[in-house]
């Protein structure tokens, strides 16, 4: 009986201590990019003044022995690119083919999601085949307006080093804004609508 009371007192003290600290925001790893066949995100690119549609399909086998979700990126009815979403305990990734090597993946987020966390990785471009060093940072959690809708508690992740891109992930929605530069030029993608299954 004394042990149980002692354990309850310790637990109460620990909870009081944790609730009184100013801890960084954590959580939402499983739903910052909802993965299910048929999910669709429609964006408007303010730079090119064109729409882009990201459509997710049923998982397929990667040659690395794990399942990935294919995502087709289309604009004006034309396929621009296919990417493959993968999640493990360490993070969230885009692969750029089903035969990718570890340096041909982009680490979108590092888990757990903690404001101030920083991760680094090398990425080999499928366009020019050069190896780039990328630094990712979860900078903040904030509300984001996109095409007239306010999305709450979005994770702002910035990529620097040999990249310059910022994405906002909204739990339960996915990417709501993406601002960056690629070999094709700059872009400002804002989420117009989405459908999740």
C-alpha positions in Angstrom: 0.0 0.0 0.0 2.8 2.4 0.9 4.5 1.7 -2.4 1.4 2.6 -4.4 1.0 5.8 -2.5 4.7 6.6 -3.0 4.4 5.9 -6.7 1.3 8.1 -7.0 3.0 11.0 -5.2 6.1 10.7 -7.5 3.8 10.6 -10.6 1.9 13.7 -9.4 5.2 15.5 -8.7 6.5 14.6 -12.2 3.3 15.7 -13.9 3.4 19.0 -12.0 7.0 19.6 -12.9 6.4 18.8 -16.6 3.3 21.0 -16.8 5.2 23.9 -15.2 8.1 23.7 -17.7 8.2 25.6 -21.0 8.8 22.5 -23.2 9.0 22.6 -27.0 5.9 21.5 -28.9 6.0 17.7 -29.7 3.6 15.3 -31.5 1.6 14.6 -34.5 4.2 12.5 -36.3 1.6 10.0 -37.7 -0.7 12.5 -39.3 1.5 15.4 -40.6 1.2 13.7 -44.1 -1.9 11.4 -44.0 -1.1 8.3 -46.1 -4.0 6.5 -47.8 -4.8 5.6 -51.4 -6.9 8.2 -53.1 -5.7 11.2 -51.0 -5.5 14.2 -53.1 -4.1 17.7 -52.5 -4.7 20.5 -55.0 -2.3 23.5 -54.9 -2.0 26.8 -56.7 1.5 28.0 -57.6 1.5 31.8 -57.3 4.7 32.0 -59.4 3.7 30.0 -62.5 0.0 30.8 -61.9 -0.8 27.1 -62.5 -2.4 24.4 -60.4 -0.7 21.3 -59.2 -2.4 18.1 -58.0 -0.7 15.6 -55.8 -2.5 12.2 -55.9 -1.5 9.3 -53.6 -1.9 5.7 -54.6 -1.9 2.3 -52.7 1.5 1.3 -51.2 4.0 -0.5 -53.4 7.2 -2.3 -52.6 10.5 -0.4 -52.7 13.6 -2.3 -53.7 14.9 -1.6 -50.2 12.3 -4.0 -48.8 9.7 -1.6 -47.4 6.4 -0.1 -48.5 6.1 3.4 -50.0 3.1 5.4 -51.1 3.4 6.7 -54.7 2.4 10.3 -55.3 1.8 11.6 -58.8 2.3 15.3 -59.2 0.3 16.7 -62.2 -0.3 20.1 -63.7 -2.8 20.9 -66.5 -3.3 17.1 -67.0 0.4 16.3 -67.5 2.4 14.2 -65.1 5.3 16.3 -63.8 6.9 13.8 -61.4 6.2 10.7 -59.3 7.6 10.6 -55.8 7.3 8.0 -53.0 6.4 8.7 -49.4 8.0 6.7 -46.7 7.7 6.9 -42.9 9.8 5.2 -40.2 10.5 5.8 -36.5 13.2 8.3 -37.5 11.3 10.5 -39.9 9.3 11.1 -43.0 10.9 10.9 -46.5 10.3 11.4 -50.2 12.1 8.8 -52.4 12.4 9.7 -56.1 12.3 6.2 -57.5 11.6 2.7 -56.4 15.3 1.9 -56.8 16.5 4.8 -54.7 19.6 4.6 -52.6 19.8 6.4 -49.2 21.3 9.5 -50.9 18.4 9.7 -53.3 15.8 10.5 -50.6 14.7 13.8 -49.1 14.1 13.8 -45.3 11.0 15.9 -44.9 10.9 15.6 -41.1 12.8 14.1 -38.2 10.9 12.4 -35.4 9.9 13.2 -32.8 8.6 16.6 -34.0 10.3 19.0 -31.6 10.6 22.8 -32.3 14.3 23.6 -32.7 15.3 20.1 -33.9 17.8 20.0 -36.8 18.8 17.1 -39.1 21.2 16.8 -42.0 21.3 14.5 -45.0 22.9 14.2 -48.4 20.7 14.2 -51.4 21.6 13.2 -55.0 19.5 15.1 -57.5 17.7 13.1 -60.2 18.1 16.1 -62.5 21.8 16.8 -62.5 23.0 13.8 -60.4 25.1 16.1 -58.1 25.3 15.4 -54.4 23.9 18.2 -52.2 24.1 18.6 -48.4 20.8 19.6 -46.9 20.0 20.9 -43.4 16.4 20.6 -42.2 15.1 22.4 -39.2 11.7 22.4 -37.5 11.5 26.1 -36.8 8.0 26.7 -35.3 4.4 25.7 -34.9 2.1 28.3 -36.2 -1.3 29.0 -37.9 -1.1 29.3 -41.7 -3.5 31.0 -44.1 -3.8 29.3 -47.5 -6.3 30.3 -50.2 -8.7 31.7 -47.6 -8.5 28.9 -45.1 -6.7 29.0 -41.7 -4.8 25.9 -40.8 -3.9 25.6 -37.1 -0.8 24.3 -35.4 1.2 23.7 -38.6 4.9 22.6 -38.4 7.1 25.1 -40.3 10.1 23.1 -41.6 12.9 25.0 -43.4 15.7 23.4 -45.6 19.0 25.2 -46.0 22.5 24.3 -47.0 22.4 23.4 -50.7 18.6 24.1 -50.6 16.2 26.9 -49.8 12.7 25.6 -49.2 10.1 26.0 -46.4 7.1 23.7 -45.9 4.2 23.9 -43.5 2.7 20.6 -42.5 -0.7 20.7 -40.8 -1.6 17.6 -38.7 -4.5 15.7 -40.3 -4.1 17.6 -43.6 -0.6 17.4 -45.0 1.5 20.1 -46.7 -0.5 23.4 -46.7 2.2 25.7 -48.1 5.5 25.1 -49.9 7.9 28.0 -50.8 11.2 27.2 -52.5 13.5 27.1 -55.5 14.4 24.2 -57.7 16.3 23.7 -60.9 13.0 24.7 -62.7 12.8 28.0 -60.8 11.0 29.4 -57.8 7.5 28.3 -56.6 4.9 29.3 -54.0 2.4 26.4 -53.6 -0.7 27.1 -51.5 -3.2 24.4 -50.7 -6.6 25.1 -52.4 -8.4 21.9 -51.5 -7.8 18.3 -50.3 -9.6 15.0 -50.1 -8.5 12.3 -47.5 -9.7 8.7 -47.3 
